[in-house]
Amino acid sequence: MKLIEKRVIQKRSALIRRARTVFAVAIRDQYRAAIEIAQHYSIDQIKAHIGDAVKPAPMEIAFEKTYVQAASIAMMWRKELIPPQKDGVDDMYQTHFEKSLVHYARVKAGSRITNITGTTKDLIESAVESATQQAMNDGLSVNATRDLILEYMKDSYKEFTSGRAQTIAQTEMNTAANEAAFEAGKSTGLETRKFWSTSGLDNTRESHLQAEADSIDQGGLAEDEAFSNGLMFPGDPGGDWPEEVCNCRCCLLIEIV
């Protein structure tokens, strides 16, 4: 399984690079909506409405755009597990995986979209509060206060976006890749065993090392069985956030019984 794992990691790395740009654009769009409020509302109205301006829609679109790309990983796994099919059957599964992963992004990963959007709101509101307090201390005029708020918001965007986009991309593409492997295993209609793999990486969580060791000792786990850390697969949205899933780089490996 090490060969397919290596290929999956290479593909996942490419998806992470692409996803980083997509998530950065989503964060930018959320900030832009807030900046519109700051440019056109009174100071009191800015503080009252700035949080409501930050909507989850840009991040929802980003999740769908990025998760669907992991269908290619599902196809890699399916072809590894069973011989490639003829007469358009593989094309059918490509479409099936794409639809499944978009649905997964909307439903299972929805809480992450909410959390990410909430963090953006908190960063923007903190910038507005800091700028307002600074303006009061300096006795600035209304127009100068507005300018300072805009400056603080833009500085917040520049400071946090790159790192946040990378973390989101790493986390979500790992989840998508492992969900893709999970879906590929189910698509075979055969009995499978699953294994947790840390891929030999440094700085791996102890609970992930334990999940790897336990799954090897048990000869793999059944499809519907949770690993020792409570997750169904690395990056499982049902797991503790961020302790178990944020920036995870582990892989789910599938084997036909």
ROTOR-527574 format. One line per field, with one value per residue (C-alpha): residue number from 0; residue in one letter; x, y, z. Coordinates in steps of 0.02 Angstrom, whole numbers. Example, Ala and Ser with C-alpha at 12.3 -4.5 7.8 and 13.67 -1.06 7.14 Angstrom:
BEGIN
seq	c(0_1)
type	c(A_S)
u	c(615_684)
v	c(-225_-53)
w	c(390_357)
//
This chain:
BEGIN
seq	c(0_1_2_3_4_5_6_7_8_9_10_11_12_13_14_15_16_17_18_19_20_21_22_23_24_25_26_27_28_29_30_31_32_33_34_35_36_37_38_39_40_41_42_43_44_45_46_47_48_49_50_51_52_53_54_55_56_57_58_59_60_61_62_63_64_65_66_67_68_69_70_71_72_73_74_75_76_77_78_79_80_81_82_83_84_85_86_87_88_89_90_91_92_93_94_95_96_97_98_99_100_101_102_103_104_105_106_107_108_109_110_111_112_113_114_115_116_117_118_119_120_121_122_123_124_125_126_127_128_129_130_131_132_133_134_135_136_137_138_139_140_141_142_143_144_145_146_147_148_149_150_151_152_153_154_155_156_157_158_159_160_161_162_163_164_165_166_167_168_169_170_171_172_173_174_175_176_177_178_179_180_181_182_183_184_185_186_187_188_189_190_191_192_193_194_195_196_197_198_199_200_201_202_203_204_205_206_207_208_209_210_211_212_213_214_215_216_217_218_219_220_221_222_223_224_225_226_227_228_229_230_231_232_233_234_235_236_237_238_239_240_241_242_243_244_245_246_247_248_249_250_251_252_253_254_255_256)
type	c(M_K_L_I_E_K_R_V_I_Q_K_R_S_A_L_I_R_R_A_R_T_V_F_A_V_A_I_R_D_Q_Y_R_A_A_I_E_I_A_Q_H_Y_S_I_D_Q_I_K_A_H_I_G_D_A_V_K_P_A_P_M_E_I_A_F_E_K_T_Y_V_Q_A_A_S_I_A_M_M_W_R_K_E_L_I_P_P_Q_K_D_G_V_D_D_M_Y_Q_T_H_F_E_K_S_L_V_H_Y_A_R_V_K_A_G_S_R_I_T_N_I_T_G_T_T_K_D_L_I_E_S_A_V_E_S_A_T_Q_Q_A_M_N_D_G_L_S_V_N_A_T_R_D_L_I_L_E_Y_M_K_D_S_Y_K_E_F_T_S_G_R_A_Q_T_I_A_Q_T_E_M_N_T_A_A_N_E_A_A_F_E_A_G_K_S_T_G_L_E_T_R_K_F_W_S_T_S_G_L_D_N_T_R_E_S_H_L_Q_A_E_A_D_S_I_D_Q_G_G_L_A_E_D_E_A_F_S_N_G_L_M_F_P_G_D_P_G_G_D_W_P_E_E_V_C_N_C_R_C_C_L_L_I_E_I_V)
u	c(0_148_152_-30_-2_144_40_-106_7_80_-94_-154_-6_-56_-236_-176_-79_-232_-350_-241_-280_-465_-479_-379_-504_-649_-571_-540_-723_-780_-667_-727_-907_-857_-753_-907_-999_-855_-849_-1034_-1104_-1087_-962_-1097_-1177_-1011_-992_-1173_-1176_-998_-1020_-1181_-1091_-977_-1075_-1029_-1069_-891_-822_-963_-918_-733_-769_-869_-738_-598_-683_-743_-561_-530_-636_-474_-404_-560_-531_-349_-403_-543_-422_-299_-430_-515_-471_-521_-694_-743_-895_-897_-917_-765_-834_-994_-897_-800_-967_-1028_-874_-886_-1067_-1030_-885_-984_-1125_-998_-928_-1102_-1167_-1027_-903_-1034_-981_-805_-874_-967_-811_-700_-827_-843_-655_-658_-795_-696_-539_-635_-732_-571_-490_-639_-638_-451_-462_-610_-522_-364_-467_-550_-383_-313_-469_-490_-631_-768_-685_-515_-592_-668_-501_-416_-547_-519_-331_-345_-461_-343_-195_-291_-327_-145_-81_-193_-252_-99_-74_-259_-281_-137_-205_-381_-314_-205_-345_-485_-390_-331_-510_-569_-431_-469_-657_-620_-525_-668_-795_-686_-680_-870_-893_-813_-954_-823_-771_-628_-514_-449_-285_-226_-57_48_158_311_298_379_279_132_0_16_-165_-131_23_-84_-222_-92_-17_-186_-252_-96_-106_-288_-257_-360_-531_-702_-777_-898_-776_-695_-508_-442_-448_-633_-615_-681_-531_-395_-476_-650_-761_-844_-681_-626_-579_-440_-354_-375_-397_-321_-167_-175_-69_-112_-184_-323_-268_-392_-369_-486_-511)
v	c(0_115_152_210_308_401_441_501_615_690_722_791_912_980_1001_1093_1218_1253_1258_1385_1511_1470_1492_1653_1723_1671_1760_1913_1916_1906_2052_2151_2140_2209_2348_2400_2427_2528_2639_2685_2675_2791_2742_2675_2579_2503_2424_2366_2288_2237_2059_2032_2081_1929_1788_1604_1600_1634_1496_1377_1402_1375_1212_1145_1199_1114_957_907_900_753_643_611_530_423_362_324_217_129_80_19_-89_-166_-178_-25_-45_-28_43_208_132_226_389_354_333_493_586_490_537_719_729_636_751_910_842_799_976_1050_934_852_997_1131_1162_1203_1333_1410_1408_1485_1621_1654_1676_1801_1898_1898_1963_2102_2153_2155_2268_2386_2391_2425_2563_2645_2643_2715_2852_2898_2906_3019_3127_3094_3164_3053_3044_3009_2874_2791_2796_2717_2579_2540_2539_2419_2304_2299_2266_2123_2049_2057_1987_1835_1783_1691_1582_1548_1500_1376_1297_1282_1208_1081_1028_1021_937_804_775_772_652_530_541_505_347_297_321_224_76_76_91_-79_-170_-283_-308_-193_-157_16_72_236_292_434_417_420_608_704_795_676_680_539_490_471_363_255_242_186_56_-11_-27_-124_-238_-277_-310_-159_-101_-129_11_67_49_201_211_218_410_408_460_363_422_555_727_661_816_724_729_855_1022_1072_944_794_864_1037_1024_834_751_568_453_325_163_38_-148_-277_-424)
w	c(0_16_-170_-177_-16_-96_-250_-145_-41_-200_-269_-102_-98_-268_-209_-53_-159_-265_-117_-26_-164_-163_25_21_-104_8_158_48_-4_177_222_72_130_299_221_121_285_356_202_198_375_524_658_775_632_584_756_754_581_540_602_504_343_353_272_256_68_5_115_66_-117_-77_13_-134_-261_-166_-101_-275_-332_-217_-331_-424_-266_-250_-428_-389_-244_-339_-479_-346_-261_-414_-599_-704_-778_-961_-1052_-959_-785_-717_-787_-692_-531_-562_-566_-414_-313_-364_-306_-145_-99_-135_-25_109_104_124_259_358_349_378_558_498_377_524_633_498_462_648_662_519_608_770_683_596_751_851_720_724_914_922_791_877_1044_967_882_1046_1135_999_986_800_693_622_451_528_637_484_395_546_553_370_397_544_447_297_411_493_323_270_435_450_277_211_364_386_204_217_377_305_143_233_350_223_83_204_258_77_23_163_136_-47_2_117_-25_-146_-29_-11_-200_-229_-141_-64_117_159_305_342_418_493_425_494_339_451_474_618_753_737_874_1001_974_788_818_933_801_675_790_845_667_614_766_728_544_499_554_478_373_509_655_737_767_945_943_902_720_570_469_480_470_515_542_686_784_913_834_825_937_822_648_621_507_509_374_407_274_270_186_118_86_11_128)
//
